Amino acid sequence: MLPNHEALRLTPHAMGGGYVAPRAGSPSDPLRTAVLISGGGSGLASLLRHQSTKPRSHRTTLVISESTEAGGLDHGRAAGIKTVGIPIPEGPSRRREHEKLIQRELEAEGIELVVLSGYMRILTPEFVSVWKGRLVNIHPSLLPDFPGAHAHRDALEAGVTVSGCTVHLVDEGVDSGHILEQRRVPVLSDDTEKTLQERIKAVEHELYPLALDRLSNGDYSF
């Protein structure tokens, strides 16, 4: 059996595909980072704890949710970070109008890196193209296996003995962007979706901040 937290380090290499890397930050000049959430914000909380332990090359300066009622917004408020709920407008162009409102906030705060942390909305190609290379997500499987919204269910139905999580750049597809880091987590014989989710989530909370450190330091080649 694999140890619970077996890390997979992927060798950085030059990338095409329209990605534009963020500048290399530093503890004295960190990347201004926005975190987009949809729910309770446990990933946001772990990132803020990581950033609070010592100066990092990234600093969260904005938290956005598509709901003013998202519980995770409280983590941003408690840390004294600008925190905004942006409800989705009505109408046929609601996705694009919503993203325009998000983009307005990102520009107003001089954001340099956008971190998706439990953000459940699929972004349009138009929005992605503006941020491609500076837009990051974490997914609860070892991509390219089990993309989409039901990774834990799909892993259990497939009968795999190992799953995990993947930090990746966001592109115009669904969970198809360039992989930055992965970490393996064993799937136990008595796992349910809930138990697998919670065990992988604990590893996500360790891996994501470390991957953001590397990205913000300029350790990945584009």
C-alpha positions as CSV (number, residue, x, y, z in Angstrom):
1,M,0.0,0.0,0.0
2,L,1.2,3.5,-0.7
3,P,1.9,5.8,2.2
4,N,-0.9,8.2,2.8
5,H,1.0,11.2,1.5
6,E,3.3,10.0,-1.3
7,A,4.3,13.1,-3.3
8,L,4.8,13.2,-7.0
9,R,7.2,15.9,-8.1
10,L,6.8,16.8,-11.7
11,T,9.7,18.3,-13.6
12,P,9.1,21.8,-14.8
13,H,9.4,22.3,-18.5
14,A,8.8,25.0,-21.1
15,M,5.1,25.2,-22.1
16,G,3.2,26.6,-25.0
17,G,-0.6,26.6,-25.2
18,G,-1.0,30.3,-24.6
19,Y,0.0,30.3,-20.9
20,V,1.6,33.5,-19.5
21,A,3.4,33.0,-16.3
22,P,3.0,35.4,-13.4
23,R,6.0,37.4,-12.4
24,A,8.3,35.9,-9.8
25,G,7.2,37.3,-6.5
26,S,9.2,37.5,-3.3
27,P,8.4,37.8,0.4
28,S,9.1,41.6,0.2
29,D,7.0,41.9,-3.0
30,P,4.4,39.1,-3.0
31,L,2.0,38.4,-5.8
32,R,-1.4,40.0,-5.1
33,T,-3.6,37.0,-5.0
34,A,-7.4,36.5,-5.2
35,V,-9.1,33.4,-4.0
36,L,-12.4,32.4,-5.5
37,I,-14.7,30.1,-3.4
38,S,-18.2,28.8,-3.4
39,G,-18.7,27.1,0.0
40,G,-17.2,26.8,3.4
41,G,-13.7,27.8,2.4
42,S,-11.6,25.2,4.2
43,G,-9.0,25.5,1.5
44,L,-9.0,29.2,1.8
45,A,-8.5,28.9,5.6
46,S,-5.5,26.5,5.1
47,L,-4.0,28.9,2.6
48,L,-4.4,31.9,5.0
49,R,-2.8,29.9,7.8
50,H,0.1,29.0,5.5
51,Q,0.6,32.6,4.5
52,S,0.5,33.8,8.1
53,T,3.3,31.5,9.3
54,K,6.0,33.6,7.6
55,P,6.3,36.0,4.6
56,R,5.5,34.2,1.3
57,S,5.9,35.2,-2.4
58,H,2.0,35.4,-2.6
59,R,-0.4,37.2,-0.4
60,T,-4.2,37.0,-0.5
61,T,-5.7,40.4,-0.9
62,L,-9.1,39.6,-2.2
63,V,-11.7,36.8,-1.6
64,I,-14.7,36.4,-4.0
65,S,-17.7,34.1,-4.0
66,E,-20.7,34.0,-6.2
67,S,-22.9,34.0,-3.1
68,T,-23.0,36.6,-0.3
69,E,-24.0,33.7,2.0
70,A,-20.9,31.5,1.4
71,G,-19.5,30.5,4.8
72,G,-16.0,30.8,3.6
73,L,-16.2,34.5,3.3
74,D,-15.9,34.7,7.0
75,H,-12.3,33.5,6.8
76,G,-11.4,36.4,4.6
77,R,-13.2,38.9,6.8
78,A,-11.5,37.5,9.9
79,A,-8.1,38.0,8.3
80,G,-8.9,41.6,7.4
81,I,-9.0,40.8,3.6
82,K,-11.3,42.5,1.2
83,T,-14.1,40.0,0.8
84,V,-16.9,40.2,-1.8
85,G,-20.0,38.2,-2.6
86,I,-21.0,38.8,-6.2
87,P,-24.4,37.2,-7.0
88,I,-25.0,35.9,-10.5
89,P,-27.1,38.4,-12.5
90,E,-30.3,37.4,-14.2
91,G,-30.6,37.2,-17.9
92,P,-29.3,35.2,-20.9
93,S,-25.7,36.5,-20.6
94,R,-25.5,35.9,-16.9
95,R,-22.2,33.9,-17.0
96,R,-20.3,36.6,-18.9
97,E,-21.9,39.4,-16.9
98,H,-21.0,37.7,-13.7
99,E,-17.4,37.3,-14.9
100,K,-17.3,41.0,-15.9
101,L,-18.1,41.9,-12.3
102,I,-15.4,39.5,-11.0
103,Q,-12.9,41.0,-13.5
104,R,-13.7,44.5,-12.3
105,E,-12.9,43.5,-8.7
106,L,-9.7,41.8,-9.8
107,E,-8.5,44.8,-11.7
108,A,-9.5,47.2,-9.0
109,E,-7.3,45.3,-6.5
110,G,-4.4,44.9,-8.9
111,I,-4.6,41.1,-8.7
112,E,-1.7,39.1,-10.2
113,L,-2.8,35.5,-9.5
114,V,-6.2,33.9,-9.2
115,V,-6.6,30.8,-7.1
116,L,-9.7,28.6,-7.4
117,S,-10.4,26.9,-4.1
118,G,-13.7,25.0,-4.1
119,Y,-15.0,27.3,-6.7
120,M,-17.8,25.3,-8.4
121,R,-18.6,27.4,-11.5
122,I,-17.1,26.7,-14.9
123,L,-15.3,29.7,-16.3
124,T,-15.9,30.9,-19.9
125,P,-13.0,30.6,-22.4
126,E,-13.0,34.4,-22.6
127,F,-12.3,34.8,-18.9
128,V,-9.7,32.0,-18.9
129,S,-7.9,33.6,-21.8
130,V,-7.2,36.8,-19.8
131,W,-5.7,34.8,-16.9
132,K,-4.3,31.7,-18.5
133,G,-1.1,30.8,-16.7
134,R,-2.1,33.0,-13.7
135,L,-5.3,31.0,-12.9
136,V,-4.8,27.9,-10.7
137,N,-7.1,25.1,-9.5
138,I,-6.9,22.0,-7.4
139,H,-8.8,18.9,-8.3
140,P,-9.5,15.8,-6.1
141,S,-8.1,13.1,-8.4
142,L,-4.9,12.2,-10.2
143,L,-5.7,13.9,-13.5
144,P,-6.2,13.1,-16.3
145,D,-8.2,10.4,-14.4
146,F,-11.7,11.4,-13.2
147,P,-12.1,15.0,-14.2
148,G,-15.4,16.8,-13.5
149,A,-17.6,17.3,-10.5
150,H,-17.8,13.7,-9.3
151,A,-14.2,12.6,-9.0
152,H,-14.6,10.6,-5.7
153,R,-17.7,8.7,-7.0
154,D,-16.0,8.0,-10.3
155,A,-12.9,6.7,-8.6
156,L,-14.9,4.3,-6.3
157,E,-16.9,3.1,-9.2
158,A,-13.8,2.4,-11.2
159,G,-12.4,0.3,-8.4
160,V,-9.0,2.1,-8.3
161,T,-6.7,1.6,-5.3
162,V,-5.0,4.9,-5.5
163,S,-6.5,8.4,-6.1
164,G,-5.2,11.8,-4.9
165,C,-5.2,15.4,-5.9
166,T,-3.8,17.6,-8.7
167,V,-2.8,21.2,-8.8
168,H,-3.1,22.5,-12.3
169,L,-3.3,25.6,-14.4
170,V,-6.7,26.3,-15.8
171,D,-7.3,26.2,-19.5
172,E,-10.4,26.3,-21.7
173,G,-11.3,22.7,-21.0
174,V,-12.6,21.0,-17.8
175,D,-9.7,20.0,-15.5
176,S,-7.5,19.7,-18.6
177,G,-4.8,22.3,-17.9
178,H,-1.1,21.8,-17.4
179,I,-0.3,19.9,-14.2
180,L,1.9,21.5,-11.7
181,E,1.9,19.0,-8.8
182,Q,0.2,15.8,-7.8
183,R,0.0,13.7,-4.6
184,R,-1.3,10.2,-4.2
185,V,-3.7,9.0,-1.6
186,P,-4.7,5.3,-1.2
187,V,-8.3,4.3,-1.7
188,L,-9.4,1.9,1.1
189,S,-11.6,-1.1,0.6
190,D,-14.3,0.4,2.9
191,D,-14.1,4.0,1.6
192,T,-17.3,5.9,0.9
193,E,-17.4,9.1,-1.1
194,K,-17.4,11.1,2.1
195,T,-14.4,9.3,3.7
196,L,-12.3,9.5,0.5
197,Q,-13.2,13.1,0.1
198,E,-12.1,14.0,3.6
199,R,-8.8,12.1,3.4
200,I,-8.0,13.7,0.1
201,K,-9.1,17.2,1.3
202,A,-6.5,17.0,4.1
203,V,-3.8,16.4,1.6
204,E,-5.1,19.2,-0.7
205,H,-4.7,21.6,2.2
206,E,-1.0,20.7,2.4
207,L,-0.2,20.5,-1.3
208,Y,-2.0,23.6,-2.7
209,P,-0.1,26.2,-0.6
210,L,3.2,24.6,-1.4
211,A,2.4,24.6,-5.1
212,L,1.5,28.2,-4.9
213,D,4.8,28.9,-3.2
214,R,6.6,27.3,-6.2
215,L,4.5,29.1,-8.8
216,S,4.9,32.5,-7.1
217,N,8.7,31.9,-6.7
218,G,9.0,31.3,-10.5
219,D,10.0,27.7,-10.0
220,Y,7.8,26.4,-12.9
221,S,8.9,27.0,-16.5
222,F,6.3,28.2,-19.0
